[in-house]
Amino acid sequence: MAIIYNAVALCALGAEKTVSNELRKMGFSIEEGGYGRIRYKSGLDGLYKSLIGLRAADRVFLEVASYQAEDFDALFEGTQNQCWEEYIPKGIGIRVTKVRTNRSKLKAETSIQALVHKAAIQRLCLKRGINRLPDNDEEAELRVYIEKNRVSVLLDLSGDPLFKRGYRSAGGMAPLRESTAAAIILLSGWKRKFPLYDPFCGSGTIAIEAAMYAWDIAPGLGRHFALEKLLLGNKKAEQVAREEFSAKIDFSRLVRIAASDSDATVVDLARSNLKRVMDSSGSKGLSAPLKLRFDVLPMEKAKPSEESIGDEGFIITNPPYGRRLGDREAAEKTYTKMGKLAAGFPGWKLALITDHPGFESFFGKKADLCREITNGAIQNYLFQFKL
């Protein structure tokens, strides 16, 4: 009988609904969702599917332990009672990378971190009849969340964060995470039948994530995961999951995606990133119906591609932030100029992510919808308009 695990997907604050929808479409049962974490049930094959297929998630964890602890003795005992020897291979250490506590008696995060680490190590040493774990650069990573005195100890299955797809060689000065780009595409309501334009494309993340979504290229196909090195890992289950996702890729689907930027250097980078995605996804030698282009063009001269004229479409973009690219005043001038997009893209929908809460006043139009979403540690706002 297949073992069913408690899994947790972590995502940007504001992307929880998107990740929950992704998991449901994969056939998972959602147990709980909120504040950047979605809990769900999964077999081993499902863990691989989550890692390979989730677009808007940043990490996937296995919940190894869940127990009540109102003091440090209970915390230590609860961690030590878990069967760490069933997950952690010999030769791999343990590192507690993050602790978060809320509305609980245990509040000292540094002490919690040290105690959980000590308890897990002692359990492994006891079961293996050794005094200490051997020194090794490889470590399994744990996170600890305590909510209302309920401890949840999570074992990282991802390794590098899931937004590191592997196609982007460099991100430019202010990169948008791939997972955040995927989230705003999905939240915008864009489907592959509609044209899409990004007038501030940078290294091409939004356009490339949209193309991957349209062609059904799973974001994790080109990379490896921490799960592969744990005792839980199973090469056959991984191969089956990878083959299943690979079989879904369909380059015969016509996509009308265009993107531009005033910086020729980043446009070249975007083209290279797109080529890397295509090559790694098996499109070599195909005369794919590529209606995806990157141009060197200032935002003021942006316009729909010829095959998109007269159709309703979507502008999805990440305009410059004053915080990291020049000063705030320059960014606000750019937002004012963006008001002219309506003339070039009549009837289109605009979805943009920015850290400026007052964007609407400079753009000159009230958003039809605004929601908060994070990009890494930066608090952002996703504004949506009908032009």
LOSELO-239697 format. One record per residue (C-alpha): residue number from 1; z, y, x negated. Coordinates in pm, 1 decimal, padded with zeros to 6 digits. Example, Ala and Ser with C-alpha at 12.3 -4.5 7.8 and 13.67 -1.06 7.14 Angstrom:
! residues 2
1; 00780.0; -00450.0; -01230.0
2; 00714.0; -00106.0; -01367.0
END
This chain:
! residues 387
1; 00000.0; 00000.0; 00000.0
2; -00102.9; 00338.5; -00136.6
3; 00177.4; 00571.3; -00240.6
4; 00190.8; 00903.1; -00057.7
5; 00312.0; 01196.2; -00267.3
6; 00451.1; 01537.5; -00184.3
7; 00207.8; 01785.8; -00337.9
8; 00224.9; 02162.6; -00368.6
9; -00069.0; 02399.4; -00420.7
10; 00010.2; 02742.6; -00565.0
11; -00213.5; 03039.7; -00492.6
12; -00225.4; 03418.5; -00489.1
13; -00000.6; 03588.4; -00235.3
14; -00230.6; 03653.8; 00058.0
15; -00451.6; 03349.0; -00004.3
16; -00223.8; 03092.1; 00162.9
17; -00433.3; 03063.6; 00479.2
18; -00749.3; 03011.7; 00275.9
19; -00598.6; 02731.5; 00066.6
20; -00448.3; 02569.8; 00377.7
21; -00792.4; 02569.0; 00541.0
22; -00945.0; 02416.8; 00228.0
23; -00685.5; 02139.5; 00227.0
24; -00736.6; 02066.3; 00596.9
25; -01112.4; 02037.2; 00546.1
26; -01040.0; 01781.2; 00273.3
27; -00837.3; 01584.1; 00528.0
28; -00483.5; 01666.3; 00411.6
29; -00183.1; 01715.3; 00636.8
30; -00011.5; 02049.4; 00574.0
31; 00366.2; 02024.4; 00570.3
32; 00455.7; 02388.4; 00506.7
33; 00290.4; 02705.7; 00381.5
34; 00395.7; 03052.5; 00275.2
35; 00463.9; 03289.6; -00012.9
36; 00198.9; 03149.5; -00244.8
37; 00287.8; 02782.4; -00191.6
38; 00135.8; 02519.0; 00039.5
39; 00300.6; 02178.2; 00070.9
40; 00095.2; 01878.1; 00177.1
41; 00089.3; 01497.5; 00165.4
42; -00156.1; 01320.0; -00062.0
43; -00239.2; 00986.5; -00217.2
44; -00341.4; 00965.2; -00582.1
45; -00709.5; 01002.2; -00495.5
46; -00621.9; 01315.8; -00298.7
47; -00443.9; 01467.8; -00596.8
48; -00767.3; 01443.4; -00795.2
49; -00965.8; 01583.3; -00502.2
50; -00725.5; 01878.6; -00480.1
51; -00756.0; 01954.8; -00851.0
52; -01134.4; 01928.6; -00855.9
53; -01219.3; 02078.4; -00518.4
54; -00979.0; 02363.4; -00436.6
55; -01144.6; 02702.8; -00487.5
56; -00866.6; 02949.4; -00404.6
57; -00566.3; 02763.4; -00553.2
58; -00424.2; 02842.5; -00897.6
59; -00230.8; 02520.5; -00962.3
60; -00145.1; 02184.2; -00804.8
61; 00198.7; 02027.5; -00852.7
62; 00368.4; 01702.1; -00767.9
63; 00709.3; 01753.9; -00610.2
64; 00916.3; 01505.8; -00809.1
65; 01254.0; 01606.6; -00666.6
66; 01393.3; 01778.5; -00359.3
67; 01770.3; 01793.6; -00304.9
68; 02062.4; 02018.8; -00213.9
69; 02258.8; 02184.0; -00495.8
70; 02520.8; 02455.4; -00457.7
71; 02658.8; 02424.3; -00812.0
72; 02542.2; 02326.1; -01159.8
73; 02693.1; 01976.4; -01140.2
74; 02481.0; 01896.2; -00834.0
75; 02176.3; 02049.8; -01000.6
76; 02220.0; 01835.7; -01312.6
77; 02287.9; 01515.5; -01118.0
78; 01997.2; 01571.2; -00879.4
79; 01752.9; 01615.8; -01167.5
80; 01890.1; 01327.7; -01374.8
81; 01862.9; 01089.4; -01077.1
82; 01483.1; 01126.1; -01064.4
83; 01260.9; 00857.6; -01218.3
84; 01109.8; 01074.5; -01491.5
85; 01014.0; 00761.6; -01686.0
86; 00758.6; 00684.3; -01413.2
87; 00574.9; 01011.3; -01474.8
88; 00620.5; 01118.9; -01837.6
89; 00450.6; 00902.0; -02103.8
90; 00612.6; 00826.8; -02437.5
91; 00526.0; 01090.4; -02694.1
92; 00512.1; 01376.0; -02444.0
93; 00796.0; 01626.1; -02413.1
94; 00915.9; 01833.9; -02119.7
95; 00917.5; 02210.3; -02075.1
96; 01054.8; 02405.9; -01778.3
97; 00814.7; 02699.6; -01754.0
98; 00942.8; 02887.8; -01451.1
99; 01248.8; 02911.9; -01227.8
100; 01274.3; 03101.0; -00899.6
101; 01585.3; 03117.9; -00681.7
102; 01628.4; 03288.5; -00345.9
103; 01919.7; 03305.6; -00102.5
104; 02107.3; 03041.2; -00300.5
105; 02441.6; 03010.4; -00476.9
106; 02268.4; 02921.8; -00804.3
107; 02118.2; 03245.5; -00935.0
108; 02119.9; 03234.6; -01318.1
109; 01757.0; 03138.2; -01381.4
110; 01796.5; 03089.5; -01758.1
111; 02090.5; 02852.0; -01706.6
112; 01902.7; 02662.4; -01435.9
113; 01605.0; 02626.5; -01669.2
114; 01820.5; 02487.6; -01953.0
115; 02014.8; 02248.4; -01729.9
116; 01709.9; 02097.4; -01557.2
117; 01545.6; 02046.5; -01896.1
118; 01858.3; 01879.1; -02035.9
119; 01899.0; 01649.7; -01734.8
120; 01536.0; 01529.5; -01740.3
121; 01547.0; 01470.6; -02117.7
122; 01873.6; 01275.9; -02092.7
123; 01724.3; 01052.1; -01824.5
124; 01419.3; 00973.6; -02036.8
125; 01629.3; 00904.2; -02346.6
126; 01865.4; 00679.4; -02151.5
127; 01583.4; 00473.7; -01997.7
128; 01402.3; 00439.0; -02330.2
129; 01706.8; 00368.1; -02542.5
130; 01659.7; 00661.9; -02778.1
131; 01874.3; 00956.0; -02882.3
132; 01605.8; 01225.8; -02859.6
133; 01243.0; 01261.4; -02765.5
134; 01001.9; 01268.6; -03060.9
135; 00861.9; 01606.0; -03160.6
136; 00518.6; 01653.5; -03007.3
137; 00303.0; 01952.8; -02924.4
138; 00213.0; 01800.4; -02587.4
139; 00457.2; 01873.9; -02306.0
140; 00470.4; 01808.2; -01934.6
141; 00546.4; 02133.6; -01753.7
142; 00802.8; 02169.5; -01476.6
143; 00882.3; 02448.0; -01233.0
144; 01202.4; 02484.2; -01034.3
145; 01230.2; 02660.5; -00698.7
146; 01564.0; 02696.2; -00518.8
147; 01556.2; 02824.5; -00160.7
148; 01873.5; 02828.7; 00052.8
149; 02036.6; 02589.5; -00197.8
150; 01745.4; 02343.3; -00166.4
151; 01611.3; 02252.2; -00509.3
152; 01246.3; 02163.3; -00555.8
153; 01138.6; 02037.8; -00899.9
154; 00762.3; 02042.2; -00949.2
155; 00555.7; 01861.3; -01213.0
156; 00235.4; 02043.3; -01308.4
157; -00081.9; 01837.8; -01258.4
158; -00325.7; 02115.4; -01352.7
159; -00272.7; 02195.2; -01718.7
160; -00470.3; 02515.8; -01757.2
161; -00464.6; 02717.1; -01432.4
162; -00733.3; 02612.7; -01184.3
163; -00897.7; 02955.1; -01199.4
164; -01012.1; 02860.4; -01551.1
165; -01329.5; 02686.7; -01433.7
166; -01479.8; 02678.7; -01781.5
167; -01795.5; 02880.0; -01716.1
168; -01664.0; 03221.9; -01815.2
169; -01665.4; 03271.1; -02191.5
170; -01500.8; 03612.4; -02160.9
171; -01375.7; 03818.2; -01871.5
172; -01443.8; 04173.9; -01976.4
173; -01176.8; 04443.4; -01971.7
174; -01041.9; 04383.8; -01621.3
175; -01133.8; 04033.0; -01507.2
176; -01098.9; 03914.5; -01150.6
177; -00956.3; 03564.2; -01139.5
178; -01208.7; 03306.2; -01024.6
179; -00964.4; 03174.3; -00763.6
180; -00902.2; 03526.7; -00628.0
181; -01276.6; 03588.3; -00611.3
182; -01318.4; 03264.5; -00416.2
183; -01034.7; 03364.1; -00183.9
184; -01185.3; 03703.1; -00094.4
185; -01526.7; 03540.3; -00036.7
186; -01371.9; 03290.5; 00204.1
187; -01153.1; 03556.3; 00370.0
188; -01454.0; 03786.4; 00418.2
189; -01625.3; 03536.2; 00646.1
190; -01938.7; 03511.4; 00429.2
191; -02158.2; 03203.2; 00476.4
192; -02460.3; 03102.0; 00269.4
193; -02705.2; 03198.3; 00546.7
194; -02617.4; 03565.7; 00484.1
195; -02733.9; 03772.2; 00184.2
196; -02460.3; 03891.8; -00050.8
197; -02450.9; 04183.3; -00293.5
198; -02194.5; 04287.6; -00557.9
199; -02262.2; 04637.6; -00701.2
200; -01978.2; 04613.7; -00958.6
201; -02043.2; 04260.5; -01079.4
202; -01883.2; 04274.6; -01426.1
203; -01903.7; 03922.9; -01569.7
204; -02043.7; 03794.2; -01239.8
205; -01738.7; 03617.4; -01101.4
206; -01789.5; 03701.3; -00731.3
207; -02162.0; 03621.6; -00729.8
208; -02111.3; 03297.8; -00923.3
209; -01821.7; 03180.7; -00705.4
210; -02033.9; 03253.7; -00396.5
211; -02323.4; 03053.0; -00540.0
212; -02093.5; 02761.9; -00624.9
213; -01961.3; 02768.9; -00268.4
214; -02313.6; 02780.6; -00123.1
215; -02442.1; 02493.9; -00340.4
216; -02120.7; 02293.4; -00292.2
217; -02036.4; 02287.8; -00662.2
218; -01669.9; 02186.6; -00688.4
219; -01493.0; 02434.9; -00919.6
220; -01306.8; 02169.9; -01120.1
221; -01598.1; 01940.8; -01204.7
222; -01641.7; 02077.9; -01555.4
223; -01282.6; 02059.7; -01677.5
224; -00983.5; 01832.3; -01741.8
225; -00632.6; 01827.9; -01593.3
226; -00276.2; 01751.7; -01702.2
227; -00268.5; 01464.6; -01451.0
228; -00498.2; 01265.8; -01680.6
229; -00223.4; 01244.5; -01946.1
230; 00063.3; 01152.1; -01713.3
231; 00157.0; 00793.3; -01625.1
232; 00035.2; 00877.1; -01276.7
233; -00318.4; 00928.8; -01405.9
234; -00587.9; 00679.1; -01310.7
235; -00933.9; 00700.9; -01466.9
236; -01099.4; 00502.2; -01188.7
237; -00955.7; 00727.1; -00915.5
238; -01064.2; 01032.8; -01114.3
239; -01416.9; 00898.3; -01163.3
240; -01452.8; 00820.6; -00792.5
241; -01340.8; 01174.5; -00701.4
242; -01577.5; 01334.2; -00953.5
243; -01872.7; 01125.8; -00834.6
244; -01796.1; 01213.5; -00473.2
245; -01801.9; 01585.6; -00547.2
246; -02108.2; 01559.9; -00772.3
247; -02302.1; 01389.5; -00492.7
248; -02242.1; 01688.9; -00264.5
249; -02413.9; 01943.7; -00491.4
250; -02730.0; 02067.0; -00322.7
251; -02952.0; 02310.4; -00512.9
252; -03215.4; 02294.1; -00238.1
253; -03009.3; 02538.7; -00034.7
254; -03158.0; 02885.1; -00047.7
255; -02907.4; 03153.6; -00144.9
256; -02974.4; 03525.8; -00141.2
257; -02719.2; 03665.4; -00382.3
258; -02772.0; 03974.3; -00594.1
259; -02535.5; 04161.6; -00823.9
260; -02552.7; 04460.5; -01053.1
261; -02350.2; 04669.7; -01294.2
262; -02414.9; 04985.2; -01493.3
263; -02300.4; 04808.4; -01813.1
264; -02583.8; 04605.6; -01966.8
265; -02342.8; 04409.7; -02185.9
266; -02145.8; 04262.6; -01896.9
267; -02465.8; 04191.7; -01702.4
268; -02586.7; 03979.7; -01994.4
269; -02249.8; 03807.1; -01989.3
270; -02286.1; 03739.7; -01615.7
271; -02627.7; 03582.7; -01670.1
272; -02485.2; 03360.2; -01944.1
273; -02197.2; 03255.4; -01720.0
274; -02437.1; 03163.3; -01439.1
275; -02651.9; 02959.1; -01677.3
276; -02340.2; 02774.0; -01793.5
277; -02256.9; 02681.6; -01433.4
278; -02611.3; 02564.9; -01362.8
279; -02637.9; 02358.9; -01680.6
280; -02302.5; 02189.6; -01634.8
281; -02383.2; 02106.9; -01271.6
282; -02700.0; 01912.1; -01341.9
283; -02963.9; 02174.3; -01257.6
284; -03148.1; 02145.7; -01591.3
285; -03519.5; 02124.3; -01533.9
286; -03491.6; 02196.5; -01162.4
287; -03705.1; 02464.1; -01006.4
288; -03404.8; 02559.1; -00796.2
289; -03467.0; 02817.8; -00522.4
290; -03275.2; 03073.0; -00727.4
291; -03245.3; 03391.4; -00530.9
292; -02951.6; 03496.6; -00745.0
293; -03012.6; 03783.5; -00981.3
294; -02814.9; 04020.5; -01200.8
295; -02949.8; 04370.9; -01265.8
296; -02844.8; 04664.9; -01480.6
297; -02804.3; 04930.3; -01215.0
298; -02552.3; 05199.6; -01117.6
299; -02380.8; 05149.3; -00783.2
300; -02558.7; 05454.0; -00634.5
301; -02897.8; 05280.1; -00672.6
302; -02790.5; 04945.5; -00527.1
303; -03002.7; 04814.9; -00240.3
304; -03071.4; 04484.7; -00066.8
305; -03322.9; 04249.6; -00225.5
306; -03667.4; 04238.5; -00064.3
307; -03601.0; 03906.4; 00107.5
308; -03278.2; 04049.5; 00256.7
309; -03414.0; 04375.1; 00402.4
310; -03352.3; 04391.8; 00776.2
311; -03090.0; 04116.1; 00774.7
312; -02717.9; 04158.2; 00814.0
313; -02535.1; 04076.2; 00494.2
314; -02215.4; 04115.7; 00296.7
315; -02118.9; 04342.6; 00009.3
316; -01828.0; 04175.0; -00166.7
317; -01703.7; 04356.4; -00473.1
318; -01422.0; 04452.0; -00709.1
319; -01468.9; 04822.7; -00795.8
320; -01307.2; 04969.5; -01110.7
321; -00930.6; 05019.8; -01117.3
322; -00799.3; 05342.9; -01263.8
323; -00505.0; 05147.7; -01401.4
324; -00711.1; 04958.0; -01659.5
325; -01060.4; 05106.3; -01672.8
326; -01028.4; 05478.3; -01734.4
327; -00804.2; 05707.0; -01532.5
328; -00712.3; 05703.2; -01167.0
329; -00912.1; 06015.2; -01088.1
330; -01233.3; 05857.9; -01217.7
331; -01173.8; 05550.4; -01001.0
332; -01115.7; 05769.3; -00694.9
333; -01445.8; 05951.1; -00758.7
334; -01616.7; 05612.4; -00763.8
335; -01455.5; 05522.7; -00431.7
336; -01591.5; 05845.1; -00281.3
337; -01942.1; 05765.3; -00405.7
338; -01913.6; 05420.0; -00245.7
339; -01933.1; 05592.6; 00093.1
340; -02308.4; 05616.9; 00032.3
341; -02343.1; 05238.1; 00046.4
342; -02366.9; 05257.6; 00425.7
343; -02703.4; 05433.1; 00398.2
344; -02851.2; 05161.6; 00176.6
345; -02695.4; 04866.1; 00356.3
346; -02694.1; 04955.8; 00728.6
347; -02522.8; 04697.3; 00945.5
348; -02380.9; 04507.5; 00649.1
349; -02014.5; 04415.3; 00609.0
350; -01816.7; 04535.0; 00308.7
351; -01522.0; 04346.3; 00159.9
352; -01360.3; 04485.8; -00152.4
353; -01046.6; 04429.2; -00352.9
354; -00864.8; 04717.1; -00521.1
355; -00512.5; 04804.4; -00631.7
356; -00538.9; 05151.6; -00470.6
357; -00364.0; 05158.2; -00129.4
358; -00532.5; 05489.6; -00044.9
359; -00889.0; 05364.2; -00087.6
360; -00985.1; 05446.3; 00272.8
361; -00919.9; 05819.5; 00232.1
362; -01165.8; 05841.0; -00059.9
363; -01421.5; 05607.0; 00096.9
364; -01419.3; 05820.3; 00412.6
365; -01380.8; 05540.1; 00664.7
366; -01088.8; 05344.7; 00807.8
367; -01099.5; 04972.0; 00735.0
368; -01148.8; 04728.8; 01019.7
369; -00905.3; 04500.5; 00841.2
370; -00672.5; 04531.5; 00540.6
371; -00458.5; 04257.9; 00388.2
372; -00252.1; 04236.1; 00072.1
373; -00353.2; 03987.8; -00196.4
374; -00255.1; 03945.8; -00560.9
375; -00480.5; 03904.3; -00862.4
376; -00250.6; 03766.2; -01128.2
377; 00048.9; 03999.5; -01142.4
378; -00138.8; 04293.4; -00985.6
379; -00077.8; 04378.1; -00619.7
380; -00413.4; 04437.6; -00450.0
381; -00557.4; 04517.4; -00110.7
382; -00854.8; 04350.4; 00050.7
383; -01033.2; 04610.7; 00267.2
384; -01304.3; 04503.0; 00512.8
385; -01551.5; 04740.1; 00682.2
386; -01860.1; 04726.3; 00902.8
387; -02109.6; 04973.0; 00749.4
END
